[in-house]
Amino acid sequence: GLWLATVPRVEVMRSVKLPRAIPMLYHGSKREGPFAAPVVALSLFSMLNKQTGQLKYGSPQMLRSAFKLLPEAKVVLSGTHTDPSLEHVWGLADRKAFFRLLTGLGIDLLTTPNYSLFCDNPRLDDLHNMKRIAIVFAEAQQAGLPTALHVNGRTEHDYRRWAKFIDERDEIQWLCFEFATGAGRQSRIDFHVQQINALARYVSRPLRLIIRGGASELPKLLPNFEHVTLIDTSSFVKTQRRQRATFIGGKLRWEASPTTKDESLDALLENNVDAVARSVEKLHFDSVN
């Protein structure tokens, strides 16, 4: 059925601590040394060979080598992607086995795939996709993988359903939301921020939140959550486009920064990640002062 109440209960997982900003890395090319960040975000779908349906990496060392990470770096897998990619995970013959393999890679946290809700589809599609999000959350945590629940919603009722579901389940400690596409439109972003905050106030325990996009909304979200982490996708993309971040007068600016043909991007990426992290820290500081 479409009721969230029928999703299996799972055990409460160990607490995961994250910084206020985590850089998203899409690949390891054009870099030389390991990226010196304690926590990084990778795409869940970069773990999967789409032709074979098999895991790409056989060990934590192989994964960290491919993305040029420090051996001790913590890894968050982000389940936000295009709809065809989301369906690759749902269509796996044994999703629980796949999540167990991810646990073996030393993944520290997964955010569930954000199965989409559409305004111009039958309402049953929305209910079906919310149920799929909840099922994947339960399957991943049953496999021993700490997981953040992606609270995709389109109406106030959707968020009320999520709030009741979350309030009844202590195993849900982290939520996730994506502001980079539809929910981030100027006409809709305030609605989603209001609903997420109302959800957090309804739940009778502190919650933590991971967001992709929507950094400007941090001051509105921070008072209602124990902790908020931004997955920073801009640093990597801007680095690939040879742009350098500067943090002047409390504001983040991007400037062209051409490189030579064989020049590595290590220093530029490190600069950009540091600048974005400082801008996020300032948002946190301003929200409490």
N, C-alpha and C positions, 0 to 999 in steps of 0.2 A: 504493500500500500504506500500511500504518500505521506503518512503520518510520521513525524520525526520521533515520536515516542517509541517506535518499534526498532530504532537503531540500537544495536547491542551496547550494553554498558561495558566500560573498560577500566582498567586500573589507573590510578593517578600516577603519572610519570615523575621522574626526578625533575627538580627545578632547573631551568635553563636561564643563565644570565647573559644578556646581550647589551652591547653598547648602544648609544643613542643613534648612531648612523653606521650602516654596514655597506661597504662597496659591493656592487654587483659586478662580477667578472663573467664575460661570455666565452672567452677562450684565452689561451696562453701565448698566442703568436705575437711577434714583434717585441717580446720582452726577453730578458736574459736571466736575471736572478729571480729567486723566490720573492713574491710580494710580501712585504713586511707589515701585514695586518693581522691582529689577533683573531678576527672573525671576518669571514667573507660570505657573500651570497652567490650561489650558482643556480642555474636553471634546473629544475627537476627533469626537464625534457632533454637536457644535454647528457643525462645519465643513460639514456635509452637509445639503443640502435633501432631505428624505426623500421628497417627492413626485416630484421630477425626477431625483434621484440625482446632481445637479450640485453643485459646490463653491459655497458661499454667497458667498465673498469673492474678488474678482478681483485683489487686490494686498495687499502687507503693510500699506499705509496704510489700506485699507478694514477689514482685520481689526483693527488697533490702534484705529481710530476707533470701531468697533462696541463694543469691550470697554473703551474709554477707557483705553488703555495708553500709556506713554511710547514714542516712536518707537524708542528703542534697547532696549526691554525684550526679554529673551529669553523664548521661549514653549516650554513643554513641553505636549504634547498627551497627555492621559490616556485610554487605551482601556478603562478600567473603566466598565461600565454594565450596564443590564438586558439580558437575553438578546435580546429583539426588536431592540434597538438594535445589538447586536453583529452580528446577521444582516444589517443594512443594509449594513455594510461588506463582509462576505463575499459578498453578492449583487451587488456592483457588477460591471458588465460588464467593466471593465478596472481592476482594483485598482492595478496598477503606475502607470497614468496618473494615478489619483487621488493616489497618494503623490508622484508627480513634481510635481503641482500644489501639494501641501502644502509640498514643498521650496521651491517658488517663492514661497510666502508668508513665507519666512524662519523656518520652524519649526526649533527647535534640537534637539528630541528628541521621539520618539514612544514611548509604552508600548503594547505590542501589546494588542489586545482579549483580555480574559480569558474566553475561551470556557469555559463551565461544565462541571464534572464532577459527576455526580449519583450518589447512593448507590442509588437505586431504578430506574436505567435499565440496559440491557444494557452490559456492560463495553466493548463495541466503541465505544459513544458516547464514553466517556472517552478511549480511544486516538485516536478520530477528532478530538476537540476539541484534544487536545494536539498532534496533527499540524497542525491548522489554525493554532494559535498559532505554531508553528515556521515554517510556510509564510509567514504574514503578516510575521513578522520578516524573513525573507529577501527578500520582495518589497519591503518598505519600504526596506531598506538598498540593494538593487539600484537603487532610484529615487533614491539619494543622501540618504536621510533617516536620521540616526542613530537607533537604535531600542533600547529596553530589552525584553528577553524576559520575558514574564510566565510564571513557573514554577508554573502551576496543577498541583497534585498532590493525590491522595486517599489514596495508599498509600505505604509505604516504597519499593516497586518503582518507582512513578512518579518519585519524586525521584532514585532511582539512575539511571533512564533519562535524566533531565534532566542529571544530573551528568556522565555519560559524554558526552552530546551537547555540553555546554558546554565540557568539558575539551578536546575535540578541535577546537574552533572559536574561534580567537583573535578573530574578528570580534564575538564576544559579550562586551561590556565591562560592560554594565548589565543587571541583573535587576530585575524588578518583582514585587511581591506585594500583595495586597489583604486586609486584616484586618477590613474594616468589616462584612462579612456572615457567611457560614457559617464561614469559617476563623477568625473572631474569637470564635466561641462559647467560653465558658469550658471546655467539655469537649474542645475541639479546638485551641485556640490554642497550647498548649504543644507539641503534636505537630508543628504546622507550623513553629514556631520551631526546634525541634530538627532537623527535616529540612532546613530552609533553611541552618542553620548547618553541618550535616554536608555538604551540597552544596558550600558555600563552601570547607570544609576539603579536600574531595576534589579540587577544581579546582586545577591547578598554577600558577595566576597570580592576582593580586589581582582581585577583582570589586567593583563598586559596586552598591548596592541602592536602589531607590525603593519606599517603602511608602505605602499609603493606609490610614488607620486603624492601630491597634496602636502608638500612640506609647509606651505603657507598656512595650512590649517592646524599645525601643531599646537599653537597657543590655545586653540579652542578645545583640543582633545586632551591635553595634558592634565587638566584638573580632574578628569573623570576616570583616569587609568593609573594604576600603580606604576607603569612604565610604558613608554612609547618608543619604538625603534623605527627609523626610516631606512628602507632599503634604497640606497643611492645608486640609481642607474645612470645618472648624468655623467659622473666622473669618467667611467669607462668609455661611453659613447663620445664624449667631448675629446677625450684623449685620442681616440681613433681618428677623429676629424682634425687633429692637431690644433686644439684650442687649449689655452692655459687659463686656469682660474686665478683670480686675484681677489683678496678679501680686504677691501679698503673702506674705511668709514663705516664698518659694520655691514657692508653690502657686498654680495658676491658678483663679480664681473668675469666675463669670458673674453679672451683676446686671442687672435690668430697666433699660432706658435709653430711655424713650419719646421720640419726636420729634414735632415739629409736622407738619402736613399736607404742607407744601411744603419741609420741611427736607431738605437733601441728606444722604447717608450717608457722604460722603468721610471726615470726621474719625473717625466711629465705626469704619469699616472699617480705617482706618490704625491706630487704637489697638488693635483686636482682633488684627490681623495681627502687630503688634509684640509684643503680650503672648504670643501663641502661640509666636512665634519665640524669645522669651526663655526660655519654659518648655522648649523643645526644646534650646536651648543649655545650660540647666542639666542636663538629662538627659545630654548629652554630657560636660559637665564632671564630673558625679558619677561617670560610668562609668570615668573615668581617674584619679580621686582617691580 
